Amino acid sequence: MIFKTYLTISRAEIFFADKAILIEGDTERILLPTMMKKLDIQNSASDLIDKKIPLLSQNISIIEVGAFSQILNYLLISLE
């Protein structure tokens, strides 16, 4: 398995997460929580009506994969 090297203890949370976001590098790792917070604030009024869970409260696994996201595609397909 090619993606076996990515399944370390620090990335094992992908098996327990409801959603996974694969990012390429440091810029995305820094910006993603800020963007998620802005979306939560923007959608807070409509969330009360639709009963949606804010993004920052969801079980989302953010994994930095670099340029190897195509390799992990097979893993994500098998996890559904």
HELIX and SHEET records of a PDB file:
HELIX    1   1 ILE A    2  TYR A    6  5                                   5    
HELIX    2   2 ILE A    9  PHE A   15  5                                   7    
HELIX    3   3 ASP A   26  GLN A   42  1                                  17    
HELIX    4   4 SER A   44  ASP A   50  1                                   7    
HELIX    5   5 LEU A   55  SER A   57  5                                   3    
HELIX    6   6 SER A   69  LEU A   79  1                                  11    
SHEET    1   A 2 LYS A  19  ILE A  23  0                                        
SHEET    2   A 2 ILE A  60  GLU A  64  1                                        
END                                                                             
